[in-house]
Amino acid sequence: MINYLKNLYKLDEFAEDGIYTVPHSNDEPKIRIRDLSEYCKNNNIQPNELSQEEYAKFIVPNPK
């Protein structure tokens, strides 16, 4: 557990705002994660509590 926490502290140095993401494939939509996080924080909700309409606000349209 101690090694896990040490690694988390190292990881924190790379992400100042504490947001971590996993690379996605080209088939998946891109999400404006920082905006989504700020919205959730300002509205005191968790991302999994967003309605589909709220979540859709943070999807970046794919250029065609």
C-alpha positions in Angstrom: 0.0 0.0 0.0 2.9 2.4 0.8 4.4 1.9 -2.7 1.0 2.5 -4.3 0.7 5.8 -2.4 4.2 6.8 -3.4 3.4 6.2 -7.0 0.2 8.3 -6.7 2.2 11.2 -5.4 4.6 10.9 -8.4 1.6 10.8 -10.7 0.2 14.0 -9.1 3.2 15.9 -10.2 2.2 15.4 -13.8 -1.5 16.4 -13.5 -1.8 19.6 -11.5 -5.6 19.5 -11.4 -5.7 15.8 -10.4 -7.6 14.6 -13.5 -6.3 11.5 -15.1 -7.6 9.9 -18.3 -7.1 6.8 -20.3 -6.3 7.0 -24.0 -9.3 6.2 -26.2 -9.8 4.8 -29.6 -10.8 6.9 -32.6 -14.3 5.4 -32.5 -15.1 6.7 -29.0 -16.3 10.3 -28.5 -13.9 12.8 -27.0 -15.1 14.4 -23.8 -14.1 17.9 -22.5 -13.1 16.3 -19.1 -11.9 19.5 -17.4 -15.2 21.3 -18.2 -17.2 18.2 -17.1 -15.2 18.1 -13.8 -15.7 21.8 -13.2 -19.5 21.5 -13.9 -19.8 18.6 -11.5 -17.9 20.5 -8.8 -19.9 23.7 -9.2 -23.2 21.7 -9.1 -22.0 19.4 -6.3 -22.7 16.2 -8.2 -20.7 13.2 -9.4 -20.2 12.5 -13.2 -22.3 9.4 -13.0 -25.2 11.5 -11.8 -25.4 13.6 -15.0 -28.4 13.2 -17.2 -27.8 12.3 -20.8 -28.6 15.9 -21.8 -26.0 17.3 -19.3 -23.4 14.7 -20.4 -23.9 15.6 -24.1 -22.8 19.1 -23.4 -19.2 17.9 -22.9 -18.9 15.7 -26.0 -16.6 17.2 -28.7 -18.2 16.8 -32.1 -16.1 14.7 -34.6 -15.0 16.7 -37.6 -16.3 15.2 -40.8 
